[in-house]
Amino acid sequence: MKQELKEKIEKLPDRPGVYIFKDENENILYIGKAKDIKKRVKQHFQRQQKWIWDFLDDIADVEVLECENEKEAMLLEAELIKRYQPKFNIEWKDDKNYFFVGITKEDFPRVFWTHQTKFKSQKSKVKSELSTTHYSLLTDYFGPFVKGAELKRFLAEIRKILPFRTCKDLPKKPCLYYHLGVCLAPCKNKRQKKKYQKMIETLKVLLKIYLQENIRIEGYDISNISGSLAVGSMVAFEKGKPKKSDYRRFRIKRVKGQNDVKSLREVLSRRMKHIEWDMADLILLDGGKGQLKAANKIDIPTISLAKKGKHSGKLYSRFSKNFALLDELPEEFKNLLLKVRDEAHRFAISYHKLRRRKMLKI
């Protein structure tokens, strides 16, 4: 490796992005992505990897394009490889590698998956005139998803509780999917526009969780013994981790006897009055379909989780009588929801025990 190239590599950023190897004639040899550009580029030149990269001696220069995160770097890498077709990039040279979920911008949005997005790309005058800015006037895209089979299974299972339409054109009468309970049939129920769009907002949040984006989830649970000393808990998760500084405890004041739904409604009502608190992207209630009645007046996307054993459960929404099985959903998605539910449960029980100790003066 020439000294000039070695010095340039030492000055590379330790941020997410894309790196481009070029030869002495400015021809692109290889394009790669990295969570840490500097660390990844250095790895190419390590002795144990040299036998894999037989073009290393031809590298005369390296250019980088920094990104906000690894997902953005993944998208940019795929776009650049498809555009420039580097000799030593074997994968991603066609349009059938990453998967995206498209949600159309209509009164009753259609949901579909695709190999490529119909992006309009806005070029900017950075090196090589490359840009990561993508947009569409007609469709929102979520991705990239690497595992196509897993994505299709996710959409099929989530559709049981969020019955979205998939048809390109609204038919004149409900199709089989409506009778199976996996489509709200906007072709028939055109007055349900507001309900349908709220359902789509819930789907968008769940897709972002699947993509491990920074979503704030708030979990709620009620704890009592035969209706006495009833308390409620609120836990908050951001970036998939508990944010304990935002946990809150509620002593149930207005509900007499054992009524978890009314107790949850009281907790949510009191919580929503605190506009100074960070607002949730998703509310997760501990319980089944009945607990969702507590959130009837809440505009925030809400689902409930009825746990089965330690590692399984059923998901419910207010848009369907059906449920989705956690076991059929991606492992990281499933585990995050279980963590939120378990933490809300633990926090509620710990507060209830504290109240009992104080009452008994233990």
Buried (B, 14 or more C-beta within 10 A) or exposed (E): EEEEBEEBBEEBEEBBBBBBBBBEEEEBBBBBBBBBBBEBBBBBBEEEEEEEBEBBEBBBBBBBBBBEBBBBBBBBBBBBBBEBEBEBBEEBBEEEBBBBBBBBEBEBBBBBBBEBBEBEEEEEEEEBEBBBEBEBEEBBBBBBBEEBEBBEBBBEBBBBBBBBBBEEEBEEEBBEBBEEBBBBBBBBBEEBEEEBEBBBBBBBBBBBBBBBBEBBBBBBBBBBEEBEBBBBBBBBBBEBEBBEEBBBBBEBEEBEEBBBBBBBBBBBEBBBEEEEBEEBBBBBBBBBBBBBBBBEEBEBBBBBBBBEEEEEBBBBBBBBEBBBBBEBBBEEBBBBBBBBBBBBBBBBBEBBBEBEEEEEEE
